[in-house]
Amino acid sequence: MGYFPFFMELEGREGLVVGGGPVALRKIRKILPYGPRLTVAAPEIRPEIESLPGLALLRRAFEPAMLEGKFFVIAASDSREANRDIAALCRERGILVNVVDSKDQCTFLFPALVKRGDLTLGISTAGASPSAAAWVKGRAAAQIPEDFGELLSYLSSLRPVVRDRVPEGHRAAVFSRLFSACLEGGFPLREAALAAALEGAPRMGKVYLVGAGCGAADLITLRGLRLLERCGAVAYDDLLAPELLEAVPEGAEKIYVGKRRGRRSMAQEEINALLVSKAREGKMVVRLKGGDPFVFGRGGEEALALQAAGIEWEYVPGVTSAVAVPGGAGIPVTHRGVSRSFHAVTARTADPADEMPGHWEELARLEGTLVFLMGLSQLEGIATRLTAAGLPPSTPAALVSGENAPRAMTVRGMLGDIAEKAREAGTEAPAVIVVGGTAGMNLRD
């Protein structure tokens, strides 16, 4: 049935630790920050235990009299038999006891702990697997900011202000607004933000331009994921990892804005207006974009629109497909002795007369790797113009569809035949075109 996670006040409580070795040390270090008055009893006590503050040390074997007045006992001696006897005495006297490596003799267990100031998370598998508890602890700790304890202290300092200025029936809503404002904008709150939270006045929101990376969901940055978990609205493209939307809080708006060639999507001007509108509603808005927002993602246009409207915004980088998709196929965009630079080029422009970029002679003269994004439909034209500009048809070339494509595949060839090979393979968008010496490499072989 598991163990119910009682949280007990240990400040000033009397505790006994029987044992002076490494296991006892580990238990003492875990429980000492909670303020108990600890006595350690063992014939030999490690120097690391001796150096800990506030301990009473008894350099002798356990005696039943040591249990007098104790609230809890940790039996961590080297003798299983002695630990068992201590546990039996504690049960007889109604004293809480923890016995190392013997769950059946315990009346309480040590959880895996995540502590941030006044926040304590206790994680237990009822003794089934300490490794599993440690794994959950690591996952939980990664989601909680390191300064969360300071945030709690700051919020605690505001409680008298709330009591003085807010009627009792409205305080819960105010505390909720204060917490959200601190998460979104940092703390201590500016005077205007504090007043808005206390008075319930509308406040201006903020927009985060977040790169979702490309491929697996866990390629998003930790910062990006945390913003998703706290947002009030998210405007998203055709996601490389749609399960990222599962991180969005229940009740938050999820607004699909498209942005993939060949599919109906919202115009960029409409997206800009949407971001401004949602921020003016006071929401924390995440603009979730595949790859990196500032690598052919039109994030710059969105930033300028927000700036013009007086909306605060922030950029959160993402893993760009220009590097990650070729890399996943074993093609580095730079490599010693092969390519000292790489150049990311959009295969589409805003010119309706000719969507492809110009300056082909300059591109052909570059010594590094050429990486074309959004170019599958233009592949033959790209190859033709590069060869016409002076690149040999024998130049290595590759077409790579990553995990975000309907079928991940890599087509390798030369500039002169890559378009034909791509047609034969049935490559589907999105795909990245790589031209140059590194395109002939395969580090995965």
Protein Blocks (a to p, Z undefined) as FASTA:
>chain_A
ZZadddddfehpacddedjbfklmmmmmmmmmnopacddddfbdcfklmmpghiacddbd
ddfklmgopabdcdfbfbfklmmmmmmmmmmnopacddehilklpcbdcdddddehjbcc
dddeehmammlmmmmmmmmmmmpcfklmmmmmmmmmmmmmmmmmpcfklmmmmmmmmmmm
mmmnopaddfklmmmmmnopacddddddddebjhjfklpcfklmmmmmmmcbdcddddfb
lmlmmmpcghiacddeejpghiacddfklmmmmmmmmmmnopacddddehjfkgonommm
mmmmmmmnopacdddddddfklmmmmmnopafbdehkagcdcdddfbdfblklmbaehkl
mmmmpmbdcddehklmmmmmmmmmmmmnopafklccdddddfkbmbdcdddddfklmmmm
mmmnopacdddddedjklmpcfkZZ
